[in-house]
Amino acid sequence: MAVKALNFKMEESDIIEMKKVASVFHMTVTDVVKEAVSEYLAKMKRDPFYRITANVADASADESAEILGAIEELSDDDLSVVSVRRFNV
């Protein structure tokens, strides 16, 4: 697996806090960030918006607006999974 560097800016207080937490767990700050990002991405991928739109990257602005409008109108009951079917094509 290729490893690439990423540079980003954070508040100094947040960096100091990460260093403190990382040292308690004998981790590097990089490991803390990687683990946090992995957990956050997993959470985002469970979001109904992502699950519905992840495979429509080529949608036009109008199509995206229509999808978002339909999602916003859904209730929690509408978003619950009642059955799953898989089709192999």
N, CA, C and O atoms as CSV, one atom per row, in Angstrom:
chain,resi,resn,atom,element,x,y,z
A,1,MET,N,N,0.851,-1.174,0.000
A,1,MET,CA,C,0.000,0.000,0.000
A,1,MET,C,C,0.894,1.234,0.000
A,1,MET,O,O,1.837,1.318,0.787
A,2,ALA,N,N,0.607,2.180,-0.867
A,2,ALA,CA,C,1.379,3.418,-0.943
A,2,ALA,C,C,1.029,4.318,0.237
A,2,ALA,O,O,-0.128,4.409,0.646
A,3,VAL,N,N,2.031,4.969,0.766
A,3,VAL,CA,C,1.841,5.901,1.873
A,3,VAL,C,C,2.219,7.280,1.373
A,3,VAL,O,O,3.290,7.470,0.797
A,4,LYS,N,N,1.336,8.241,1.595
A,4,LYS,CA,C,1.594,9.610,1.172
A,4,LYS,C,C,1.504,10.529,2.378
A,4,LYS,O,O,0.807,10.235,3.349
A,5,ALA,N,N,2.208,11.631,2.303
A,5,ALA,CA,C,2.175,12.625,3.376
A,5,ALA,C,C,1.040,13.610,3.130
A,5,ALA,O,O,0.689,13.906,1.988
A,6,LEU,N,N,0.480,14.107,4.214
A,6,LEU,CA,C,-0.600,15.093,4.146
A,6,LEU,C,C,-0.280,16.187,5.146
A,6,LEU,O,O,0.068,15.902,6.292
A,7,ASN,N,N,-0.394,17.414,4.727
A,7,ASN,CA,C,-0.094,18.548,5.592
A,7,ASN,C,C,-1.392,19.298,5.851
A,7,ASN,O,O,-2.090,19.665,4.906
A,8,PHE,N,N,-1.728,19.532,7.117
A,8,PHE,CA,C,-2.913,20.325,7.435
A,8,PHE,C,C,-2.654,21.142,8.680
A,8,PHE,O,O,-1.751,20.837,9.459
A,9,LYS,N,N,-3.445,22.177,8.866
A,9,LYS,CA,C,-3.257,23.090,9.987
A,9,LYS,C,C,-4.324,22.860,11.037
A,9,LYS,O,O,-5.484,22.588,10.727
A,10,MET,N,N,-3.899,22.977,12.306
A,10,MET,CA,C,-4.821,22.835,13.432
A,10,MET,C,C,-4.460,23.884,14.478
A,10,MET,O,O,-3.362,24.439,14.469
A,11,GLU,N,N,-5.386,24.139,15.359
A,11,GLU,CA,C,-5.106,25.023,16.482
A,11,GLU,C,C,-3.984,24.409,17.319
A,11,GLU,O,O,-3.936,23.193,17.503
A,12,GLU,N,N,-3.095,25.243,17.818
A,12,GLU,CA,C,-1.978,24.752,18.617
A,12,GLU,C,C,-2.467,24.003,19.853
A,12,GLU,O,O,-1.871,22.999,20.243
A,13,SER,N,N,-3.536,24.477,20.465
A,13,SER,CA,C,-4.065,23.818,21.665
A,13,SER,C,C,-4.541,22.389,21.357
A,13,SER,O,O,-4.380,21.487,22.178
A,14,ASP,N,N,-5.124,22.194,20.174
A,14,ASP,CA,C,-5.560,20.852,19.778
A,14,ASP,C,C,-4.367,19.926,19.551
A,14,ASP,O,O,-4.415,18.746,19.897
A,15,ILE,N,N,-3.311,20.463,18.974
A,15,ILE,CA,C,-2.107,19.669,18.742
A,15,ILE,C,C,-1.485,19.260,20.072
A,15,ILE,O,O,-1.077,18.111,20.244
A,16,ILE,N,N,-1.413,20.192,21.003
A,16,ILE,CA,C,-0.866,19.887,22.330
A,16,ILE,C,C,-1.706,18.807,23.010
A,16,ILE,O,O,-1.166,17.889,23.626
A,17,GLU,N,N,-3.029,18.924,22.895
A,17,GLU,CA,C,-3.928,17.925,23.492
A,17,GLU,C,C,-3.722,16.553,22.860
A,17,GLU,O,O,-3.692,15.545,23.566
A,18,MET,N,N,-3.581,16.506,21.542
A,18,MET,CA,C,-3.333,15.228,20.876
A,18,MET,C,C,-2.024,14.601,21.335
A,18,MET,O,O,-1.951,13.393,21.558
A,19,LYS,N,N,-0.993,15.427,21.475
A,19,LYS,CA,C,0.305,14.914,21.922
A,19,LYS,C,C,0.200,14.324,23.325
A,19,LYS,O,O,0.791,13.282,23.610
A,20,LYS,N,N,-0.554,14.993,24.205
A,20,LYS,CA,C,-0.729,14.485,25.570
A,20,LYS,C,C,-1.446,13.131,25.559
A,20,LYS,O,O,-1.015,12.182,26.214
A,21,VAL,N,N,-2.534,13.062,24.813
A,21,VAL,CA,C,-3.308,11.818,24.749
A,21,VAL,C,C,-2.470,10.712,24.112
A,21,VAL,O,O,-2.453,9.583,24.602
A,22,ALA,N,N,-1.788,11.029,23.040
A,22,ALA,CA,C,-0.961,10.030,22.348
A,22,ALA,C,C,0.119,9.476,23.274
A,22,ALA,O,O,0.389,8.275,23.268
A,23,SER,N,N,0.731,10.342,24.060
A,23,SER,CA,C,1.812,9.879,24.935
A,23,SER,C,C,1.293,8.937,26.026
A,23,SER,O,O,1.985,7.993,26.407
A,24,VAL,N,N,0.092,9.185,26.523
A,24,VAL,CA,C,-0.492,8.311,27.539
A,24,VAL,C,C,-0.680,6.901,26.994
A,24,VAL,O,O,-0.469,5.921,27.708
A,25,PHE,N,N,-1.077,6.800,25.728
A,25,PHE,CA,C,-1.337,5.507,25.106
A,25,PHE,C,C,-0.133,4.972,24.328
A,25,PHE,O,O,-0.240,3.972,23.618
A,26,HIS,N,N,1.019,5.648,24.469
A,26,HIS,CA,C,2.251,5.247,23.776
A,26,HIS,C,C,2.004,5.135,22.268
A,26,HIS,O,O,2.385,4.161,21.618
A,27,MET,N,N,1.358,6.165,21.750
A,27,MET,CA,C,1.059,6.239,20.320
A,27,MET,C,C,1.720,7.483,19.742
A,27,MET,O,O,2.096,8.399,20.473
A,28,THR,N,N,1.856,7.500,18.429
A,28,THR,CA,C,2.288,8.723,17.767
A,28,THR,C,C,1.051,9.559,17.464
A,28,THR,O,O,-0.067,9.044,17.434
A,29,VAL,N,N,1.261,10.845,17.242
A,29,VAL,CA,C,0.148,11.708,16.864
A,29,VAL,C,C,-0.428,11.242,15.526
A,29,VAL,O,O,-1.637,11.317,15.307
A,30,THR,N,N,0.428,10.768,14.649
A,30,THR,CA,C,-0.036,10.248,13.362
A,30,THR,C,C,-1.014,9.095,13.574
A,30,THR,O,O,-2.047,9.025,12.908
A,31,ASP,N,N,-0.693,8.195,14.495
A,31,ASP,CA,C,-1.586,7.069,14.764
A,31,ASP,C,C,-2.921,7.539,15.335
A,31,ASP,O,O,-3.972,6.996,14.995
A,32,VAL,N,N,-2.878,8.552,16.205
A,32,VAL,CA,C,-4.115,9.097,16.769
A,32,VAL,C,C,-4.987,9.671,15.650
A,32,VAL,O,O,-6.188,9.405,15.594
A,33,VAL,N,N,-4.384,10.448,14.773
A,33,VAL,CA,C,-5.140,11.073,13.672
A,33,VAL,C,C,-5.678,10.009,12.733
A,33,VAL,O,O,-6.842,10.074,12.338
A,34,LYS,N,N,-4.859,9.027,12.364
A,34,LYS,CA,C,-5.310,7.967,11.460
A,34,LYS,C,C,-6.482,7.193,12.055
A,34,LYS,O,O,-7.449,6.893,11.355
A,35,GLU,N,N,-6.398,6.872,13.339
A,35,GLU,CA,C,-7.482,6.134,13.986
A,35,GLU,C,C,-8.757,6.974,14.053
A,35,GLU,O,O,-9.854,6.471,13.806
A,36,ALA,N,N,-8.606,8.254,14.390
A,36,ALA,CA,C,-9.769,9.144,14.470
A,36,ALA,C,C,-10.437,9.315,13.106
A,36,ALA,O,O,-11.664,9.296,13.000
A,37,VAL,N,N,-9.629,9.480,12.075
A,37,VAL,CA,C,-10.173,9.635,10.721
A,37,VAL,C,C,-10.888,8.365,10.286
A,37,VAL,O,O,-11.965,8.431,9.694
A,38,SER,N,N,-10.300,7.215,10.574
A,38,SER,CA,C,-10.938,5.944,10.207
A,38,SER,C,C,-12.296,5.795,10.873
A,38,SER,O,O,-13.266,5.391,10.231
A,39,GLU,N,N,-12.368,6.121,12.165
A,39,GLU,CA,C,-13.641,6.034,12.884
A,39,GLU,C,C,-14.659,7.026,12.320
A,39,GLU,O,O,-15.832,6.688,12.158
A,40,TYR,N,N,-14.217,8.240,12.023
A,40,TYR,CA,C,-15.128,9.264,11.500
A,40,TYR,C,C,-15.643,8.879,10.113
A,40,TYR,O,O,-16.825,9.056,9.818
A,41,LEU,N,N,-14.766,8.360,9.268
A,41,LEU,CA,C,-15.201,7.937,7.934
A,41,LEU,C,C,-16.208,6.793,8.021
A,41,LEU,O,O,-17.177,6.764,7.263
A,42,ALA,N,N,-15.992,5.864,8.924
A,42,ALA,CA,C,-16.940,4.766,9.103
A,42,ALA,C,C,-18.298,5.323,9.521
A,42,ALA,O,O,-19.333,4.869,9.033
A,43,LYS,N,N,-18.298,6.300,10.417
A,43,LYS,CA,C,-19.547,6.941,10.851
A,43,LYS,C,C,-20.226,7.644,9.672
A,43,LYS,O,O,-21.436,7.517,9.485
A,44,MET,N,N,-19.456,8.374,8.889
A,44,MET,CA,C,-20.019,9.088,7.744
A,44,MET,C,C,-20.614,8.122,6.717
A,44,MET,O,O,-21.647,8.414,6.114
A,45,LYS,N,N,-19.969,6.986,6.521
A,45,LYS,CA,C,-20.449,6.012,5.540
A,45,LYS,C,C,-21.747,5.349,5.971
A,45,LYS,O,O,-22.455,4.792,5.132
A,46,ARG,N,N,-22.076,5.393,7.255
A,46,ARG,CA,C,-23.355,4.865,7.732
A,46,ARG,C,C,-24.489,5.871,7.562
A,46,ARG,O,O,-25.660,5.514,7.693
A,47,ASP,N,N,-24.152,7.110,7.274
A,47,ASP,CA,C,-25.154,8.160,7.107
A,47,ASP,C,C,-26.022,7.858,5.883
A,47,ASP,O,O,-25.499,7.491,4.831
A,48,PRO,N,N,-27.345,8.009,6.013
A,48,PRO,CA,C,-28.236,7.717,4.881
A,48,PRO,C,C,-27.893,8.507,3.621
A,48,PRO,O,O,-27.999,7.973,2.517
A,49,PHE,N,N,-27.486,9.759,3.763
A,49,PHE,CA,C,-27.138,10.556,2.582
A,49,PHE,C,C,-26.000,9.904,1.816
A,49,PHE,O,O,-26.064,9.787,0.592
A,50,TYR,N,N,-24.961,9.477,2.520
A,50,TYR,CA,C,-23.833,8.828,1.850
A,50,TYR,C,C,-24.267,7.524,1.211
A,50,TYR,O,O,-23.927,7.236,0.063
A,51,ARG,N,N,-25.023,6.735,1.967
A,51,ARG,CA,C,-25.426,5.426,1.463
A,51,ARG,C,C,-26.280,5.547,0.204
A,51,ARG,O,O,-26.212,4.689,-0.676
A,52,ILE,N,N,-27.078,6.599,0.113
A,52,ILE,CA,C,-27.951,6.764,-1.047
A,52,ILE,C,C,-27.193,7.364,-2.227
A,52,ILE,O,O,-27.451,6.998,-3.374
A,53,THR,N,N,-26.268,8.274,-1.966
A,53,THR,CA,C,-25.630,9.013,-3.054
A,53,THR,C,C,-24.215,8.565,-3.405
A,53,THR,O,O,-23.644,9.080,-4.367
A,54,ALA,N,N,-23.638,7.643,-2.678
A,54,ALA,CA,C,-22.236,7.257,-2.893
A,54,ALA,C,C,-21.979,6.757,-4.309
A,54,ALA,O,O,-20.880,6.935,-4.834
A,55,ASN,N,N,-22.953,6.147,-4.921
A,55,ASN,CA,C,-22.752,5.568,-6.248
A,55,ASN,C,C,-23.259,6.448,-7.378
A,55,ASN,O,O,-23.367,5.996,-8.517
A,56,VAL,N,N,-23.570,7.693,-7.074
A,56,VAL,CA,C,-24.064,8.587,-8.123
A,56,VAL,C,C,-23.162,9.810,-8.244
A,56,VAL,O,O,-23.644,10.943,-8.273
A,57,ALA,N,N,-21.872,9.583,-8.314
A,57,ALA,CA,C,-20.897,10.670,-8.386
A,57,ALA,C,C,-21.075,11.518,-9.636
A,57,ALA,O,O,-20.689,12.686,-9.648
A,58,ASP,N,N,-21.651,10.952,-10.678
A,58,ASP,CA,C,-21.809,11.680,-11.935
A,58,ASP,C,C,-23.150,12.395,-12.042
A,58,ASP,O,O,-23.527,12.835,-13.128
A,59,ALA,N,N,-23.872,12.518,-10.937
A,59,ALA,CA,C,-25.179,13.174,-10.972
A,59,ALA,C,C,-25.008,14.670,-11.236
A,59,ALA,O,O,-24.041,15.285,-10.787
A,60,SER,N,N,-25.956,15.239,-11.965
A,60,SER,CA,C,-25.928,16.672,-12.238
A,60,SER,C,C,-26.347,17.436,-10.992
A,60,SER,O,O,-26.795,16.832,-10.018
A,61,ALA,N,N,-26.206,18.751,-11.010
A,61,ALA,CA,C,-26.602,19.579,-9.869
A,61,ALA,C,C,-28.099,19.435,-9.593
A,61,ALA,O,O,-28.517,19.382,-8.437
A,62,ASP,N,N,-28.908,19.370,-10.658
A,62,ASP,CA,C,-30.353,19.201,-10.488
A,62,ASP,C,C,-30.686,17.846,-9.874
A,62,ASP,O,O,-31.536,17.747,-8.990
A,63,GLU,N,N,-30.017,16.815,-10.345
A,63,GLU,CA,C,-30.248,15.477,-9.791
A,63,GLU,C,C,-29.829,15.420,-8.321
A,63,GLU,O,O,-30.533,14.835,-7.497
A,64,SER,N,N,-28.699,16.019,-7.995
A,64,SER,CA,C,-28.240,16.046,-6.607
A,64,SER,C,C,-29.227,16.786,-5.714
A,64,SER,O,O,-29.526,16.335,-4.608
A,65,ALA,N,N,-29.739,17.929,-6.191
A,65,ALA,CA,C,-30.719,18.699,-5.420
A,65,ALA,C,C,-31.995,17.897,-5.210
A,65,ALA,O,O,-32.594,17.949,-4.136
A,66,GLU,N,N,-32.410,17.160,-6.227
A,66,GLU,CA,C,-33.601,16.320,-6.113
A,66,GLU,C,C,-33.395,15.217,-5.078
A,66,GLU,O,O,-34.282,14.940,-4.271
A,67,ILE,N,N,-32.230,14.595,-5.106
A,67,ILE,CA,C,-31.916,13.536,-4.142
A,67,ILE,C,C,-31.901,14.107,-2.728
A,67,ILE,O,O,-32.487,13.527,-1.814
A,68,LEU,N,N,-31.230,15.247,-2.548
A,68,LEU,CA,C,-31.169,15.864,-1.225
A,68,LEU,C,C,-32.559,16.230,-0.713
A,68,LEU,O,O,-32.868,16.033,0.462
A,69,GLY,N,N,-33.388,16.759,-1.598
A,69,GLY,CA,C,-34.757,17.102,-1.208
A,69,GLY,C,C,-35.532,15.884,-0.755
A,69,GLY,O,O,-36.252,15.938,0.243
A,70,ALA,N,N,-35.394,14.802,-1.470
A,70,ALA,CA,C,-36.096,13.571,-1.099
A,70,ALA,C,C,-35.588,13.024,0.231
A,70,ALA,O,O,-36.375,12.542,1.046
A,71,ILE,N,N,-34.287,13.098,0.452
A,71,ILE,CA,C,-33.709,12.597,1.702
A,71,ILE,C,C,-34.190,13.424,2.893
A,71,ILE,O,O,-34.523,12.875,3.944
A,72,GLU,N,N,-34.224,14.740,2.724
A,72,GLU,CA,C,-34.623,15.621,3.826
A,72,GLU,C,C,-36.064,15.379,4.255
A,72,GLU,O,O,-36.417,15.637,5.406
A,73,GLU,N,N,-36.891,14.895,3.355
A,73,GLU,CA,C,-38.299,14.654,3.665
A,73,GLU,C,C,-38.534,13.307,4.350
A,73,GLU,O,O,-39.638,13.041,4.824
A,74,LEU,N,N,-37.512,12.459,4.406
A,74,LEU,CA,C,-37.676,11.132,4.992
A,74,LEU,C,C,-37.690,11.188,6.519
A,74,LEU,O,O,-36.958,11.964,7.133
A,75,SER,N,N,-38.524,10.361,7.109
A,75,SER,CA,C,-38.560,10.247,8.569
A,75,SER,C,C,-37.585,9.156,9.008
A,75,SER,O,O,-37.014,8.450,8.178
A,76,ASP,N,N,-37.402,9.027,10.331
A,76,ASP,CA,C,-36.541,7.958,10.839
A,76,ASP,C,C,-37.081,6.584,10.443
A,76,ASP,O,O,-36.313,5.669,10.147
A,77,ASP,N,N,-38.415,6.448,10.441
A,77,ASP,CA,C,-39.018,5.181,10.023
A,77,ASP,C,C,-38.715,4.882,8.562
A,77,ASP,O,O,-38.458,3.737,8.190
A,78,ASP,N,N,-38.748,5.933,7.734
A,78,ASP,CA,C,-38.436,5.745,6.318
A,78,ASP,C,C,-37.003,5.267,6.114
A,78,ASP,O,O,-36.715,4.524,5.177
A,79,LEU,N,N,-36.112,5.699,6.999
A,79,LEU,CA,C,-34.698,5.390,6.847
A,79,LEU,C,C,-34.294,4.059,7.463
A,79,LEU,O,O,-33.161,3.616,7.280
A,80,SER,N,N,-35.201,3.414,8.189
A,80,SER,CA,C,-34.855,2.128,8.792
A,80,SER,C,C,-34.830,1.047,7.721
A,80,SER,O,O,-35.626,1.067,6.782
A,81,VAL,N,N,-33.919,0.120,7.870
A,81,VAL,CA,C,-33.772,-0.974,6.909
A,81,VAL,C,C,-34.707,-2.103,7.325
A,81,VAL,O,O,-34.597,-2.634,8.430
A,82,VAL,N,N,-35.616,-2.461,6.448
A,82,VAL,CA,C,-36.554,-3.533,6.774
A,82,VAL,C,C,-36.191,-4.843,6.086
A,82,VAL,O,O,-36.552,-5.921,6.557
A,83,SER,N,N,-35.485,-4.745,4.986
A,83,SER,CA,C,-35.007,-5.949,4.331
A,83,SER,C,C,-33.864,-5.583,3.392
A,83,SER,O,O,-33.715,-4.432,2.982
A,84,VAL,N,N,-33.079,-6.570,3.070
A,84,VAL,CA,C,-31.946,-6.366,2.181
A,84,VAL,C,C,-31.986,-7.429,1.115
A,84,VAL,O,O,-32.170,-8.610,1.410
A,85,ARG,N,N,-31.816,-7.018,-0.118
A,85,ARG,CA,C,-31.719,-7.948,-1.225
A,85,ARG,C,C,-30.458,-7.638,-2.004
A,85,ARG,O,O,-30.155,-6.473,-2.262
A,86,ARG,N,N,-29.743,-8.638,-2.370
A,86,ARG,CA,C,-28.531,-8.453,-3.165
A,86,ARG,C,C,-28.713,-9.154,-4.504
A,86,ARG,O,O,-29.183,-10.290,-4.570
A,87,PHE,N,N,-28.339,-8.469,-5.550
A,87,PHE,CA,C,-28.423,-9.018,-6.890
A,87,PHE,C,C,-27.052,-8.997,-7.509
A,87,PHE,O,O,-26.390,-7.959,-7.517
A,88,ASN,N,N,-26.623,-10.095,-8.016
A,88,ASN,CA,C,-25.355,-10.155,-8.743
A,88,ASN,C,C,-25.660,-10.026,-10.228
A,88,ASN,O,O,-26.498,-10.745,-10.772
A,89,VAL,N,N,-24.979,-9.119,-10.855
A,89,VAL,CA,C,-25.215,-8.876,-12.269
A,89,VAL,C,C,-24.048,-9.357,-13.069
A,89,VAL,O,O,-24.050,-9.243,-14.295
